[in-house]
């Protein structure tokens, strides 16, 4: 693309440190937070392009700056319960990687 650094448009590889966040049981008035790490295992800078969740209860925050090869990016995940009972939501992380997405399950039981 015009105006972009060529290395940021190249695909790299990455490894995620977890594919599941399990908060077990907790009360409805409690918010839960976890951090996911995405390590750049390739030769080009790693960029998180976007994240999406299957529920408005789950929110992600991440650093938009590129990670150099062998460095990691962190994604903070916060879950705010709206109802009681078992839940399982999904986070999709889209990056300049091959494959281009990572999925993480977020689950627990709200009392």
CORMOHU-V371571 format. One line per field, one symbol per residue. burial: + if it has 16 or more other C-alpha atoms within 10 Angstrom, else -. A space follows every 50 residues. Layout:
# CORMOHU-V371571
burial=???
This chain:
# CORMOHU-V371571
burial=----------++++-+----+----+--------++-+++++-+++++-- +-+----+++-+---++++-+++++-+++-+-------+++-+++++--- -+++-+++++-
